[in-house]
Amino acid sequence: MVPLFRGDLLLALILLIANVFTVGIGGMIFAFFYDKSYTLGLIERGYEFADNETTVELACGKLGIALPARASTQDAAKKAA
């Protein structure tokens, strides 16, 4: 019941009903779609990936989104100087 822990009460209720009628199979299928939807929602709200470039590129490819423009550490140092 991940949606419940993330505060998404409507989807938690829908998932609970789906699990009752599909004997848990609906929850397994729903998990893949919900994680992608949740991650895209976080990105739309301004969250950014906190990992190395290779992993970020892989994640963006799997999510089907454009690679975000990130300032390098050298650019940040130039701005600070």
N, C-alpha and C positions, 0 to 999 in steps of 0.2 A: 504494500500500500504506500508506495513512494509518494504519489501525489498528496496523500494526507500529511506526510511529514514535511513536504515542501509548501504546505498551506493552500493547495489547490483542491478545495473541498468539493467543487462540482465534479471534477474529473475523478476524484476518489470515490464519490457516490456512483458515478457511471461505471467505473471499474468494478466496484463491489457487485453491482447488479449483473454486469457481464460475467463475472466469475461464478456467480450463482447459477446462471443459465447455461454456461458452457463448461461447468465443472473444472474451472481453473485454466482451461486452455486459452480463454480470452485474455487473461492476465499475461501469459507468456508472449502472446502476439503483441499486445498493447505496449509492453515494456520497450520494445525497439522503437516504436513510433513516438512514444512519450519522451524518451531520452533525447531524441533528435529535436523534437518540438521545444523541449525545455531549454536545451542548449542554444537554439536559435533565438529564443526569447531573451535569454541572458545577453547575447551578443547585440540584439536590437536595443537593449536598455543601456548599452555602453560598456559592458564587461569585455575584457580582452583576454586572450590566451596568455598564460604565464608559463611558457615552455620554450625550448630551443626552436630555431627556425624550421628544422626538418620536421619536427612533430607538428608544428603549427601548419605547415604546408600540407601535411598528410591529413590533418583534421579538417582543414578548409576544403580539401578535395572531397573528402567523404561527406561533408555537410552540403557540398555544392554551393559554396559561397566564395566570393573573391578574397584573395589574400589581403589582410589589412595592412595599411602602410604603417610601418613601425620605425621609429627613430632609432638609429644605432647609438651605441654608447659614445662613439666618437662625436656624433652630431650633438648629443647632450652635453659633452664636455666643451664643445665650441660655443654653445649657447651660454654656458655658465661662465665662460671666460670673458 
